[in-house]
């Protein structure tokens, strides 16, 4: 770490609901047991890293059915088509750090907690192409208090249950809204993609692979990654057709966090945090 997509938000939501319904039917004997609990969060000024106000708690939703590594041959490919993937640049006053993130709402970016906690966000860079870029002005970031308190392991030694964070920005990012969040079923073992900014390459790239394992809080996969991609999306890509055109749908099932390769699994708690959070300010 140190060192033309069509905006179809509403249509995509319907498609994902339909897709998850199909998956639920196919795997009805193995429905997700992903967490659904009350969680507490802390807000920080994104530019200074200083805490803002008091902690807040999001109550649990109602129960629903629902070492970074290049593995073998390097299959990462330069890819600036994923407009919703952002590059994060942070500092602690002495060193500069790099990470990744992705747009989930008009003023909201998702990333990993270890990318931002105890740091100041210097730049958030969005790319329309390899040559056209823009910058978003960070306002604040939210981190789970359990992560801050060092609760990175639960009783089953499932690593980094709380390694996720939320960043708000001043600019309206509606042109970049194409990443949705989806709770993967426990026995999903098919293709995924990881997009981000690996430090050894220095540009946006995507690698594909398959889910190899999953527990309540982590998704494991064999896609190639490297330092700097933490906070990037791990997603399923689907192409859909309608009468007017074709469009791509990107369903994020995890936030890339660490080697293995693995990421923090999307659960109903995280959807609540990113999509239904009344404590977001910008």
LINKA-V162459 format. One record per residue. N is the residue number from 1. NEAR is the number of other C-alpha atoms within 8 Angstrom. Layout:
n: {N:N}
near: {NEAR:NEAR}
This chain:
n: {1:2:3:4:5:6:7:8:9:10:11:12:13:14:15:16:17:18:19:20:21:22:23:24:25:26:27:28:29:30:31:32:33:34:35:36:37:38:39:40:41:42:43:44:45:46:47:48:49:50:51:52:53:54:55:56:57:58:59:60:61:62:63:64:65:66:67:68:69:70:71:72:73:74:75:76:77:78:79:80:81:82:83:84:85:86:87:88:89:90:91:92:93:94:95:96:97:98:99:100:101:102:103:104:105:106:107:108:109:110:111:112:113:114:115:116:117:118:119:120:121:122:123:124:125:126:127:128:129:130:131:132:133:134:135:136:137:138:139:140:141:142:143:144:145:146:147:148:149:150:151:152:153:154:155:156:157:158:159:160:161:162:163:164:165:166:167:168:169:170:171:172:173:174:175:176:177:178:179:180:181:182:183:184:185:186:187:188:189:190:191:192:193:194:195:196:197:198:199:200:201:202:203:204:205:206:207:208:209:210:211:212:213:214:215:216:217:218:219:220:221:222:223:224:225:226:227:228:229:230:231:232:233:234:235:236:237:238:239:240:241:242:243:244:245:246:247:248:249:250:251:252:253:254:255:256:257:258:259:260:261:262:263:264:265:266:267:268:269:270:271:272:273:274:275:276:277:278:279:280:281:282}
near: {11:8:7:3:9:7:9:8:8:6:7:11:9:8:8:11:8:8:8:9:8:8:10:11:7:6:10:8:4:8:11:10:7:9:9:11:8:9:10:11:11:13:13:12:12:13:10:9:12:7:8:8:5:6:9:8:8:10:7:9:9:5:5:4:5:9:6:11:10:10:8:4:5:7:7:10:7:8:8:11:8:8:12:11:15:14:13:13:12:15:12:9:4:5:8:10:10:14:17:16:17:14:17:14:11:9:12:12:13:14:16:16:14:7:13:12:9:6:11:12:15:9:11:13:11:13:13:11:9:7:6:7:10:8:8:11:9:13:13:14:13:11:14:15:10:10:13:9:6:6:10:11:10:9:5:5:6:12:9:11:11:11:13:14:13:12:14:14:14:10:7:7:10:8:5:9:14:15:12:10:10:11:12:9:12:10:7:7:8:6:9:14:14:14:14:17:14:14:12:6:6:7:7:11:13:12:13:12:11:11:14:9:8:11:8:9:15:14:14:12:13:11:14:15:13:11:12:13:17:17:17:17:16:14:12:11:10:7:8:8:7:6:4:4:6:8:9:10:12:11:12:14:14:13:17:15:12:10:8:10:14:12:13:16:12:16:12:11:14:8:11:11:9:12:8:7:9:4:5:6:6:8}
